[in-house]
């Protein structure tokens, strides 16, 4: 579903260059639940920003559902985000002047969904995250865990294939954090691909696969080694030859 190959991202400020991603390579299959760990400044949030088309990459290749994502116009990037990608941020990013229901409707307004369909889908999404009793509360009237549930409902209301969660429990107490992870697991079981950054090993372990980012590079303990790849290719060739001889 998501494939990055030798991706680089450089931030420039005056004469100073910061290589946030350098030769970053990652494959995420459809239906995976992946946690990405790394210390502050390692590049994990930059990876999510590039994956979510919030920041353009500076080099390498990024494919989403087989479509190249590098070099997209702002309009095309926005369209892909709205159709395929949902975001959950550590700081919730809810609009303070809107109530819960209106916050969740925002992605559908951008898409141009009609008012009645918007309302029905937003109500359903909030029910799915256990927030039906808070439809007309504003974010400031909610706890941190409740705000994150609303943020997840907003991310899911447009039915994205890929959910990107950046430290989704970082501002929550331990009980609320466990509840949010329980919710993400249920969402994953429903078929949504989830990529989550976290600094907490206990939370990361609840994902089906864990990788680490350090100095802008990916460390994937499950990735096959070059030797394994070569051996696999050799077995494929031998199998092909055997098949020909047996005919």
TIRONU-957938 format. One record per residue (C-alpha): chain; x, y, z. Coordinates in steps of 0.001 Angstrom, whole numbers, m for minus. Layout:
# residues N
> A | X | Y | Z
...
# end
This chain:
# residues 247
> A | 0 | 0 | 0
> A | 2712 | 2442 | 1066
> A | 6224 | 2155 | m289
> A | 9089 | 4567 | 265
> A | 12449 | 3938 | m1380
> A | 15570 | 5969 | m517
> A | 13470 | 8965 | 508
> A | 15281 | 12107 | 1632
> A | 13901 | 15189 | 3319
> A | 16076 | 18203 | 4014
> A | 15037 | 21277 | 5985
> A | 17005 | 24415 | 5201
> A | 17337 | 27526 | 7333
> A | 19821 | 29969 | 5937
> A | 23080 | 28084 | 5450
> A | 22062 | 25280 | 7805
> A | 20735 | 22019 | 6387
> A | 19050 | 19371 | 8509
> A | 18675 | 15954 | 6918
> A | 15502 | 14743 | 8608
> A | 15231 | 11654 | 6382
> A | 18173 | 10078 | 4595
> A | 17832 | 6972 | 2432
> A | 14563 | 6124 | 4178
> A | 13069 | 2893 | 2835
> A | 9851 | 1277 | 4095
> A | 7042 | m970 | 2847
> A | 3673 | m1006 | 4619
> A | 1213 | m3623 | 3390
> A | m2518 | m3000 | 3256
> A | m4105 | m3945 | 6585
> A | m926 | m3631 | 8669
> A | m705 | m2021 | 12099
> A | 2824 | m595 | 12288
> A | 4462 | 1301 | 15134
> A | 7420 | 3584 | 14421
> A | 9687 | 4342 | 17361
> A | 12616 | 6692 | 17766
> A | 14007 | 9428 | 20011
> A | 13079 | 13077 | 19596
> A | 14611 | 14413 | 16393
> A | 15044 | 10959 | 14859
> A | 12815 | 11726 | 11866
> A | 9702 | 9732 | 12731
> A | 7340 | 12724 | 12627
> A | 8946 | 13918 | 9388
> A | 8252 | 10474 | 7940
> A | 4566 | 10809 | 8859
> A | 4416 | 14302 | 7369
> A | 5860 | 13017 | 4099
> A | 3621 | 9928 | 4149
> A | 599 | 12161 | 4729
> A | 1604 | 14580 | 1948
> A | 1933 | 17430 | 4433
> A | 5594 | 17873 | 3425
> A | 7063 | 17122 | m24
> A | 10011 | 14757 | m227
> A | 13311 | 16007 | m1651
> A | 14525 | 12761 | m3178
> A | 13649 | 9109 | m3639
> A | 10314 | 7527 | m4473
> A | 7017 | 7346 | m2586
> A | 4197 | 5180 | m3899
> A | 719 | 5082 | m2355
> A | m1475 | 2351 | m3800
> A | 1020 | 2190 | m6645
> A | 681 | 5886 | m7528
> A | 3788 | 8124 | m7323
> A | 3368 | 10809 | m4676
> A | 6454 | 12875 | m5457
> A | 5947 | 16045 | m7467
> A | 2206 | 16337 | m6893
> A | 587 | 19745 | m7148
> A | m892 | 21161 | m3942
> A | m4398 | 20546 | m5281
> A | m3672 | 16914 | m6158
> A | m1941 | 16281 | m2814
> A | m4958 | 17723 | m984
> A | m7309 | 15500 | m2981
> A | m5301 | 12366 | m2177
> A | m5155 | 13288 | 1517
> A | m8893 | 13843 | 1677
> A | m9723 | 10574 | m79
> A | m7158 | 8147 | 1290
> A | m5473 | 9398 | 4467
> A | m6691 | 10117 | 7986
> A | m4608 | 11941 | 10621
> A | m4537 | 11732 | 14402
> A | m2253 | 14249 | 16104
> A | m782 | 14311 | 19586
> A | m2295 | 17751 | 20244
> A | m5722 | 16714 | 18837
> A | m5932 | 19728 | 16435
> A | m9649 | 20259 | 17042
> A | m11227 | 23621 | 16183
> A | m12041 | 25298 | 19495
> A | m15030 | 27307 | 18210
> A | m16811 | 24267 | 16731
> A | m18692 | 21628 | 18683
> A | m17791 | 17956 | 18456
> A | m20192 | 17175 | 15627
> A | m19035 | 20087 | 13484
> A | m15374 | 19175 | 14074
> A | m15965 | 15670 | 12781
> A | m17812 | 16958 | 9727
> A | m14871 | 19093 | 8549
> A | m13267 | 16492 | 6189
> A | m16631 | 15839 | 4573
> A | m17212 | 19560 | 4052
> A | m13887 | 19719 | 2224
> A | m15000 | 16767 | 96
> A | m18286 | 18468 | m741
> A | m20548 | 15896 | 911
> A | m24153 | 17033 | 1324
> A | m25364 | 18291 | 4714
> A | m27615 | 15338 | 5551
> A | m25025 | 12712 | 4618
> A | m22357 | 14659 | 6520
> A | m24424 | 14702 | 9666
> A | m25340 | 11026 | 9464
> A | m21752 | 9918 | 8923
> A | m20396 | 12177 | 11668
> A | m22955 | 10884 | 14169
> A | m22079 | 7307 | 13214
> A | m18328 | 7939 | 13529
> A | m18772 | 9486 | 16976
> A | m20889 | 6533 | 18063
> A | m18084 | 4211 | 16931
> A | m15632 | 5941 | 19292
> A | m18055 | 6180 | 22196
> A | m18747 | 9922 | 22000
> A | m22476 | 9995 | 21209
> A | m23238 | 11784 | 24486
> A | m20939 | 14726 | 23678
> A | m22087 | 15765 | 20200
> A | m22666 | 19409 | 21064
> A | m19816 | 19946 | 23512
> A | m16848 | 22042 | 22473
> A | m13287 | 20706 | 22724
> A | m12533 | 22800 | 25823
> A | m15308 | 20992 | 27669
> A | m13776 | 17566 | 27101
> A | m10977 | 15595 | 28741
> A | m7828 | 14807 | 26800
> A | m8967 | 11246 | 26144
> A | m12345 | 12471 | 24905
> A | m10720 | 15004 | 22601
> A | m8541 | 12292 | 21109
> A | m11610 | 10123 | 20508
> A | m13194 | 13023 | 18629
> A | m9971 | 13456 | 16633
> A | m10058 | 9766 | 15709
> A | m13704 | 10057 | 14646
> A | m12772 | 13033 | 12461
> A | m9959 | 10993 | 10899
> A | m12254 | 8045 | 10199
> A | m15398 | 9815 | 8996
> A | m14064 | 10029 | 5434
> A | m13286 | 6282 | 5518
> A | m9546 | 6521 | 4754
> A | m7591 | 3446 | 3787
> A | m4551 | 4696 | 5747
> A | m4599 | 6169 | 9263
> A | m1482 | 8067 | 10400
> A | m1260 | 8610 | 14166
> A | 1534 | 10819 | 15515
> A | 2090 | 10095 | 19228
> A | m1693 | 9687 | 19695
> A | m1320 | 9008 | 23421
> A | 1463 | 11498 | 24128
> A | m763 | 13998 | 25983
> A | m2865 | 11416 | 27820
> A | m2715 | 9703 | 31198
> A | m1987 | 5972 | 31237
> A | m5650 | 4912 | 31505
> A | m6739 | 7116 | 28598
> A | m3725 | 5962 | 26577
> A | m4757 | 2320 | 26963
> A | m8313 | 3176 | 25917
> A | m7083 | 4948 | 22775
> A | m4882 | 1961 | 21885
> A | m7867 | m355 | 22415
> A | m9804 | 1848 | 19998
> A | m7017 | 1817 | 17408
> A | m6846 | m1965 | 17613
> A | m10584 | m2217 | 16916
> A | m10180 | 131 | 13956
> A | m7342 | m2013 | 12634
> A | m9432 | m5154 | 12997
> A | m11985 | m3441 | 10767
> A | m9435 | m3368 | 7936
> A | m7822 | 80 | 8242
> A | m4055 | 290 | 7746
> A | m2498 | 2134 | 10714
> A | 959 | 3671 | 11055
> A | 1605 | 5062 | 14536
> A | 4616 | 6858 | 15988
> A | 5262 | 6483 | 19697
> A | 8118 | 6711 | 22171
> A | 6495 | 4192 | 24539
> A | 7738 | 579 | 24050
> A | 4669 | m835 | 25822
> A | 2303 | 903 | 23419
> A | 4477 | 101 | 20404
> A | 4352 | m3588 | 21305
> A | 591 | m3604 | 20756
> A | 1109 | m2974 | 17048
> A | 1567 | m6025 | 14828
> A | 4981 | m4834 | 13652
> A | 7544 | m2450 | 15119
> A | 10328 | m491 | 13416
> A | 12736 | 2168 | 14652
> A | 13967 | 5414 | 13120
> A | 17400 | 6787 | 13983
> A | 19133 | 9737 | 12312
> A | 16560 | 9744 | 9527
> A | 17063 | 6080 | 8628
> A | 14776 | 3113 | 9213
> A | 15840 | 166 | 11331
> A | 13485 | m2716 | 10598
> A | 14332 | m5955 | 12453
> A | 11888 | m7875 | 10240
> A | 13334 | m6696 | 6939
> A | 15075 | m9441 | 4914
> A | 18830 | m9152 | 4587
> A | 20461 | m8769 | 1147
> A | 21652 | m12374 | 1457
> A | 18120 | m13593 | 2172
> A | 16799 | m11660 | m805
> A | 19506 | m13164 | m3032
> A | 18748 | m16682 | m1775
> A | 15044 | m16130 | m2369
> A | 15679 | m14980 | m5920
> A | 17899 | m18033 | m6529
> A | 15158 | m20354 | m5219
> A | 12670 | m18670 | m7535
> A | 14972 | m19225 | m10519
> A | 15525 | m22872 | m9558
> A | 11781 | m23377 | m9185
> A | 11148 | m21842 | m12589
> A | 13747 | m24080 | m14202
> A | 12347 | m27137 | m12435
> A | 8892 | m26287 | m13685
> A | 10125 | m26109 | m17246
> A | 11865 | m29511 | m17011
> A | 8762 | m31162 | m15568
> A | 6558 | m30120 | m18511
# end
